[in-house]
């Protein structure tokens, strides 16, 4: 398989339910072997987008291509079974009356009994479930059922596997362990996949490309590092991580005055001084008892290796600060802080259009 070939292409895809626009001009590309993750709040259109790719929903405009072949366009829709897709759902959706082996073999049509036998054993080996081949779904844990569901999706050698919140029913520890295993399996099989999730940590673990959907629009489609370090909109900036947007006044192309002090920002040659928003993340805020900038502790979130404090500034604005787990402060304590930013890492947004300057 040519790794440079685009396995999935969406070009300006829109979809409506009646008069309601659910997807608005969505464009993205997944190369062969890449894993993409779609993030967003409930109701943003994540699952609807997955359903249009699967062929369960038509597109109002734009087009969807899989392996270079048109699958969806206005008044054109190739049926789901002809799209070379595998699907893994929240609950695995295994057939309860079939054994593990029979579930994996279910989609292997037109093959000899020996060929099916070989593929089933190969896929169960890949997901480390070979010893459960004769068991029934009710005899497996949730994580084991999801592994079998993945083996069933992989067995027909699909072009793309679509995942809809596949780990949402697991507790955090098992969720991330299984997500790590699934990523390794997908990479070992050079399998292209698109995963819908609301869990940011899960998306960062799994995705080569991440997309943030907001009100039916894809605000950004990029690698995880660029999404976090170079968000293109205020929404993406505040949605990923725990960043807070702090109002500032851009007094020069490289300086923004805020209640957290004078912050340096990237050179903006065409910038017009005025009101902007500066992204301040918990890791940017540090304790400094000699600082003139004071804040009051109003909440503490103990996370084992670190504490995350919610601080109230004199204006009433709340920001977050990470601290070592041994650094314990009582509620209501007044502390001095400073913001550690650099011109190349400070993210500033125009107040007029919420676009990164």
N, C-alpha and C positions, 0 to 999 in steps of 0.2 A: 504493500500500500504506500502511495506517495504521501509522505508526511506533510508536504507543502500544499496538498490539495484541500480546499475548504470542504469539510464534511457537511456543515450546516450553515446556511446563509439565510438571514431574514433581511428583506429590503423594504423598509417603510411599511411594515405590517400594522394595519389597524383592524379593530374588531368592535362591533357594537351589539348590544342587546337592546332591541327596539330603538329608542331615541338616545339611549345612554352609550356614550363612547367609553369603552373599557380599555382598549389598547390604542395608543395614538402614535403612529409613525415609528414603530420599533425597528431598529436595524442592529444586527449583530452578526458575528462570524465565529464559528468554531472550526479549528483545523483538526485533521485526523489525529486521534490520540489525545486531544485536549479534554479537560474536564472543566465545564463552566457551571457557575452557581448564580442563581437569581435570588436576590434579597429584596425585602421590602415589607412594609407593614401590611396587616390584614386588609384585604380589599383593594390592594394596589394593582392587581391584575396578573400576579405571578402564575397562578394555576390556570387562568384563562390562556395565557401565553403558551403554557405547556400543552394545553388541550388543542390549540390551533396547530402546533407543530405535529401533534399526534394525529391530526385529522378529525378530531371529535367536534371541532368548531370550524366554521368557514372563516375566511378573512374578508373584511369589507373592502380593503384595498391593499396594495403591496403584493409581495410574493414570498414564498418559502421554497428554498431549494435544499435537497438532501443528496449529497454525493453528486452535485451538479445537475440533478434532475428536478424540474419544477414539480412541486407537490401541491401547492396552494397558490391561488391568485383570485382576483375578483371573478365570481361565478365559475370557479374551477377548483375542484378538490379531489385529490386521489384518495381512495379509501385507506383506512388505517392499516389494514393487513398487507397493503402493497407498498408500504413506506419503509420497510426494513428497519423496524423499530423494536426495541425491547422496553418494557415498562416495569418499574418497581414502585409500589404504592406504600402508603403509611403502614398498613397492616400486612403487607406482603401479598395478600390475596391468594394464598395457596388453596388448592382444591382439597377440602378436608377428607374426601373419600379416597384420595390417591396417596400412595406412599411418596416419600421424598424422591425416589428414582423416577416414579411415574410422573410427578409434577415437573421435573426437569425435562423429561422426554416429551411433554405435552405438545410443544411447538415444533417438534422435529417431524415435519411432514415429508412424505415422499422418499424416505430413507429406509434402507434395509434394517432388519432387526439388529444385525451385528453393528452397523454404523451407528444406530441409536444407542446401543449398549456402550460403545466406545466413547461417544460424545458425553453421555451422562456421567460415566466414570471420570472422564477428563475434567468436566466442569465441577463435579463434586470434590475432586482432588484440589482444584484451583481454590475453592472456597473453604477447604478443610472440613468437609462434611461427608466424606466418603463412607465413614463407618456408620452413618445414619441412613443409608440408602433405603432400608426397608421399614423405617419408622414412618408414622403418620404425623401431620402437622401438630395435632394436639399433644404429642409427646415431646415437642421441642420447646425451648425457650423462645422469647420474642427475637432475640438476636440471632438464634439459629435459624428461625423461619426467614429472617431477612437475608441470611446467607444463601438459603435455598432459593429464595425469590431472585436473588442476583444470579445464581447458577442457571436458573430457568431462563432469565433474560439474556444471558450470554450464549446459551446453547445454540441458537440458530445463527450465530455470528452476525448480529444486526449492525447496521451502519452506526446507529446511535442508541444509547439507552437513556430513557427519561426517568428521573426519580422525583416523586412528589412527597416531600417531607418524610423521607424514609426512616429517620431515626427519632421522630418527635415523641414516640411513646416510651422511649428509654430514659432512665435516669442519667444524669450528666456524665458520670464516670464511664458507664457502659456505652453511652452515645459516642463519646469521643474516641474510645478504644475501637469501636466498630467502624466509625468513620475513617479512622486511620487505616484499618485493615481493608476497607472497601477501596480507598484511594490506591493502596498498593496493588490490589487485584486488578483494578481498571488499568493501571499503568503497565502491569505485567502482561496484560492481554492487548495492550495498545488500543483500548476501547474508548471511543468518543462518548461523552456523557454530558447531560445537562440536568442539574439538580436544583429543585426549588426548595428553599429553606428560609426560615425566619431567624435562624441562629447564626449570628455573625462569626463566632469562633469556629463553628462547624464549616461555614463557607470558606473561611481563611485556611482551614486545614485541607479542604478538598479541592478548591478551585484553582486552576491555572488562570482562568479569567473569571471575574466577578462583575455582576451587573446589579445596579440599584434601581429598582422600579419605584416611581412615585407618581400617584394619580394617573396611572396608565402610560406614563412616559418613562423611557430608559434614560435616567439622568446621566449615567456613565457606565461604560463597559470597558474594563481594563484589568490589568493584573492587580493582585491584592496590594502590592507595595505602592503602586501609583494611586490607587483609590484612597489609601490611607494618607499618603504624603502629599498628594497633589489632587485633592478633590476639586471637581470642576463647578460645583454648586454648593451653596450654603446648606442645602438639604443633605447632600452626601456627606459633607463635613460633620454635621451634627448627628447624622444617623449612624455613621461608623465610629466605633470607639465610644468615648464618653466626653467628647469635646463640647465646650460651651462657647457660644458666640458672644463676645464682649464688644459693646459699642465703643468706637473710637473716632477721633477726628484726624484725618490725614493732613498733617501740617506741612509736609514736604513729600517729594517722591519716595523718600526712604524712611520717613518717620511718621508714626501714628501715636497720638496722645490718648491715653486711656486712664481710667482710674487705677489701673495696675502699673502705671508709669508710662514712660516714653519707650515705645517698642520699635525696633527696626523692622523694616519689611523690604521685600524685593523692590529693586529699582522700577519705577513706573514712569516711563518717559512721557506718556500722554495722560497721566493721572491728573485729575482736577481736585484740589484740596476740598474736603467735605466729609460728611459722615460715612463711616465704613463699619464693618463688623470684622473683628479679629478672632480667629479660632484659637482657643486656649484649652489644651488638653491637660489631664491630671498630671502627666509626667513633666509638663512644662513648669509647674508650680512647685517651689521649694520653700522650706522653712528658712527664715532669716530674721532673727529677733532684733537685729539692728535696723531693719527696714522701717521706713516711714509708712509703708503700706500695711494697714492692719485689716484683719479679718476675724470673724467670730465663728467658732466651731458649732454647727447646728446639727450635724449628723455624722455618724461613723459607721462604716461598713467593714467589718473584719473579714479579710479574705485569706487568712492563714499566713502566707508569706508577706503580706502587706496590708496596710490599712488604707482605706479610701475615705478621706474626710470631705464632707460638704461644708464649704465655708461661705459665710455671708459677708459681703462687702458693705461698706458704709451706705452705698446706694440701695442696698437690699438685694442686689444681684447675687445669685449663688454660683460658685465655681467649685471644681473638684481638685483635690490634691492627693497624690500618692505619698505614702510614708512607710518607713520600715515598720514591721510588725511590733518591734519593741518601743516604737515611738508613740506613746499613749498620752492623749490629752483628754481632759474632762469636757463634757458639753458646756458650751457657753464661754470657754476660754478664749481670750483675745490673744492672737499670735501675729507675728510679723512674717510677711511672705515677700517673695519676688518671683518674677516670671523669667525663666531662662529660655530666651529665644534667640535665633540667629536670622540674619537677613534672608538666607537661602531656605530656611525652614518655616518662617512665619507665613501663615496663610491669611490673606485679607480678601474680603468680599465687598464688592460695591453694594451699597444699600439700595440703589435704585433697581438693580436687576438680579441681585443675589448671585452674581457670577464672579468667579475668582478673578482678582485683578492680576 
